[in-house]
Amino acid sequence: LGLPGERADELAAHDPGRRQALSVARVAAGTPATALLQSGDVLLRIDGRPVTRFRELELAVQQPRVTVEVFR
């Protein structure tokens, strides 16, 4: 995916059995995410914590505001 080495290592260490990353396939129209995310963005962290599973993402975004780090 072209991730910087330290980010790839962090994601691999977070879930060593799966060694995967989450990428944005599409963004729901009319949501604030349309101004921030693009198809193909790789999600690295939410509120400073690495995310590699969709369930982690679902739980993390239950807050009114989150900080998302992506690789574009």
N, CA and C of each residue as an Amber inpcrd file, in Angstrom:
protein
   216
   0.8090000  -1.2090000   0.0000000   0.0000000   0.0000000   0.0000000
   0.8440000   1.2610000   0.0000000   2.1320000   1.1060000   0.1360000
   3.0120000   2.2590000   0.1380000   3.0960000   2.9790000   1.4750000
   2.6280000   2.3490000   2.5430000   2.6860000   2.9780000   3.8660000
   4.1220000   3.1980000   4.3000000   4.3750000   4.2840000   5.0150000
   5.7000000   4.4500000   5.6110000   5.9860000   3.2630000   6.5370000
   7.2260000   2.8580000   6.6330000   7.6160000   1.6840000   7.4080000
   7.1170000   1.6560000   8.8310000   7.2270000   2.7870000   9.5300000
   6.8180000   2.8090000  10.9380000   5.3070000   2.6110000  11.0830000
   4.5280000   3.1310000  10.1390000   3.0630000   2.9500000  10.1920000
   2.6910000   1.5090000   9.8680000   3.3280000   0.9290000   8.8750000
   3.0720000  -0.4680000   8.5280000   3.4320000  -1.3790000   9.6960000
   4.5550000  -1.1090000  10.3410000   4.9690000  -1.9050000  11.5000000
   3.9760000  -1.7740000  12.6430000   3.4790000  -0.5610000  12.8740000
   2.5160000  -0.3370000  13.9540000   1.2240000  -1.1180000  13.7030000
   0.7180000  -1.0840000  12.4690000  -0.5020000  -1.8230000  12.1510000
  -0.2660000  -3.3300000  12.2670000   0.8800000  -3.8080000  11.8080000
   1.1970000  -5.2370000  11.8900000   1.2980000  -5.6840000  13.3460000
   1.9060000  -4.8720000  14.1970000   2.0450000  -5.2170000  15.6130000
   0.6950000  -5.1840000  16.3280000  -0.2070000  -4.3140000  15.8780000
  -1.5260000  -4.1990000  16.5030000  -2.3430000  -5.4690000  16.2980000
  -2.2030000  -6.0980000  15.1580000  -2.9610000  -7.3070000  14.8420000
  -2.0650000  -8.2590000  14.0470000  -1.0730000  -8.8760000  14.7160000
  -0.0670000  -9.6630000  13.9960000  -0.6280000 -10.8810000  13.2580000
  -1.7280000 -11.4110000  13.7010000  -2.2920000 -12.5780000  13.0510000
  -2.9430000 -12.2850000  11.7170000  -3.3970000 -11.0550000  11.5290000
  -4.1320000 -10.7190000  10.3080000  -3.3340000  -9.8510000   9.3540000
  -2.4820000  -8.9870000   9.8780000  -1.6600000  -8.0940000   9.0540000
  -2.4760000  -7.4350000   7.9460000  -3.4410000  -6.6280000   8.3580000
  -4.2980000  -5.9460000   7.3920000  -4.4490000  -4.4770000   7.7670000
  -4.9830000  -3.7280000   6.8460000  -5.2840000  -2.3160000   7.0590000
  -6.6820000  -2.0600000   6.5080000  -7.3140000  -1.0200000   7.0180000
  -8.6360000  -0.6280000   6.5320000  -8.4860000   0.5190000   5.5470000
  -9.1850000   0.4080000   4.4340000  -9.1700000   1.5090000   3.4770000
 -10.6010000   1.9490000   3.1960000 -10.7260000   3.1860000   2.7870000
 -12.0290000   3.7750000   2.4960000 -12.4540000   3.3300000   1.0990000
 -13.5940000   2.6680000   1.0260000 -14.1360000   2.2540000  -0.2710000
 -15.0470000   3.3470000  -0.8280000 -15.8800000   3.9120000   0.0480000
 -16.7680000   5.0010000  -0.3460000 -17.1830000   5.7580000   0.9090000
 -17.6790000   6.9610000   0.7190000 -18.1140000   7.8090000   1.8230000
 -19.5820000   8.1520000   1.5960000 -20.3860000   8.0710000   2.6440000
 -21.8150000   8.3530000   2.5270000 -22.0420000   9.8280000   2.1990000
 -22.8210000  10.0710000   1.1670000 -23.1320000  11.4460000   0.7520000
 -23.8400000  12.1890000   1.8760000 -23.5370000  13.4630000   1.9740000
 -24.1940000  14.3180000   2.9590000 -23.6380000  14.2080000   4.3660000
 -22.5480000  13.4730000   4.5460000 -21.9330000  13.3680000   5.8690000
 -20.6830000  14.2410000   5.9150000 -20.2580000  14.6260000   7.1240000
 -19.0330000  15.4320000   7.2310000 -17.8090000  14.7300000   6.6370000
 -17.8360000  13.4160000   6.5850000 -16.6870000  12.6700000   6.0620000
 -16.4290000  12.9630000   4.5910000 -17.4400000  13.3960000   3.8440000
 -17.2340000  13.6560000   2.4140000 -16.2070000  14.7580000   2.1780000
 -16.0680000  15.6580000   3.1320000 -15.0890000  16.7440000   2.9920000
 -13.7040000  16.3290000   3.4720000 -13.6150000  15.1850000   4.1310000
 -12.3640000  14.7970000   4.7670000 -11.7280000  13.5330000   4.2060000
 -12.5410000  12.5770000   3.7960000 -12.0220000  11.2860000   3.3510000
 -12.2220000  11.0950000   1.8610000 -11.3290000  10.3160000   1.2630000
 -11.4270000   9.9850000  -0.1540000 -11.3400000   8.4780000  -0.3150000
 -11.9560000   7.9890000  -1.3600000 -11.8350000   6.5770000  -1.6910000
 -10.3590000   6.2360000  -1.8360000  -9.9420000   5.1610000  -1.2050000
  -8.5390000   4.7560000  -1.2540000  -7.7190000   5.1800000  -0.0530000
  -8.2150000   6.1140000   0.7550000  -7.4990000   6.4850000   1.9770000
  -7.3480000   5.2550000   2.8620000  -6.1990000   5.1100000   3.4970000
  -5.9630000   4.0170000   4.4370000  -6.0720000   4.5920000   5.8450000
  -6.9390000   3.9900000   6.6590000  -7.1110000   4.4410000   8.0390000
  -5.9600000   3.9070000   8.8750000  -5.2810000   4.8070000   9.5730000
  -4.1470000   4.4070000  10.3990000  -4.5060000   4.4080000  11.8780000
  -5.0570000   5.5190000  12.3470000  -5.3790000   5.6570000  13.7780000
  -6.6640000   6.4540000  13.9460000  -7.3490000   6.1420000  15.0160000
  -8.4870000   6.9530000  15.4490000  -8.2300000   7.3010000  16.9060000
  -8.2430000   8.5890000  17.1980000  -7.9110000   9.1020000  18.5310000
  -6.5950000   8.5200000  19.0490000  -5.6180000   8.4180000  18.1480000
  -4.2820000   7.9900000  18.5280000  -4.0780000   6.4910000  18.6300000
  -5.1300000   5.7120000  18.4300000  -5.0160000   4.2560000  18.5260000
  -5.1040000   3.6300000  17.1450000  -4.2290000   2.6630000  16.8490000
  -4.2930000   2.0130000  15.5410000  -5.6110000   1.2410000  15.3740000
  -6.1120000   1.1980000  14.1430000  -7.3170000   0.4240000  13.8250000
  -7.0220000  -0.4700000  12.6280000  -7.3890000  -1.7460000  12.7820000
  -7.1760000  -2.6980000  11.6940000  -8.4070000  -3.5570000  11.4410000
  -9.4310000  -3.3980000  12.2580000 -10.6600000  -4.1840000  12.1020000
 -11.8550000  -3.2440000  12.0430000 -12.8410000  -3.6410000  11.2490000
 -14.0150000  -2.7980000  11.0930000 -14.7250000  -2.5760000  12.4230000
 -14.7650000  -3.5810000  13.2860000 -15.4250000  -3.4310000  14.5910000
 -14.7300000  -2.3620000  15.4300000 -13.4080000  -2.2890000  15.3790000
 -12.6760000  -1.2350000  16.0890000 -13.1150000   0.1400000  15.5830000
 -13.2670000   0.2410000  14.2800000 -13.7080000   1.4930000  13.6680000
 -15.1080000   1.8620000  14.1470000 -16.0170000   0.9030000  14.1060000
 -17.3920000   1.1540000  14.5460000 -17.4480000   1.6600000  15.9800000
 -16.6980000   1.0320000  16.8580000 -16.6930000   1.4380000  18.2650000
 -16.0490000   2.8140000  18.4430000 -14.9780000   3.0710000  17.7400000
 -14.2450000   4.3290000  17.8990000 -15.0630000   5.5390000  17.4600000
 -15.8720000   5.3890000  16.4320000 -16.5860000   6.5520000  15.8990000
 -17.9460000   6.7800000  16.5590000 -18.1860000   6.1580000  17.6920000
 -19.4150000   6.4020000  18.4380000 -19.3700000   7.7360000  19.1810000
 -18.2260000   8.3460000  19.2280000 -18.0560000   9.6440000  19.8810000
 -18.5200000  10.7580000  18.9450000 -18.9340000  11.8980000  19.5030000
 -19.3550000  13.0080000  18.6370000 -18.2290000  13.5450000  17.7540000
 -16.9830000  13.4500000  18.2470000 -15.8170000  13.9120000  17.4950000
 -14.6830000  12.9310000  17.6850000 -13.9700000  12.6750000  16.6220000
 -12.7730000  11.8300000  16.6970000 -11.6870000  12.4390000  15.8380000
 -10.4700000  12.1010000  16.1520000  -9.3240000  12.4810000  15.3460000
  -8.9240000  11.2600000  14.5340000  -8.8820000  11.4150000  13.2180000
  -8.5780000  10.2980000  12.3290000  -7.2880000  10.5990000  11.5900000
  -6.3910000   9.6260000  11.5910000  -5.1500000   9.7430000  10.8290000
  -5.2450000   8.7990000   9.6400000  -5.0560000   9.3470000   8.4500000
  -5.1450000   8.5370000   7.2420000  -3.8540000   8.6660000   6.4410000
  -3.6490000   7.6920000   5.5700000  -2.5530000   7.7500000   4.6050000
  -3.2070000   7.8850000   3.2340000  -2.8610000   8.9320000   2.5280000
  -3.4680000   9.1910000   1.2110000  -2.4000000   9.0660000   0.1530000
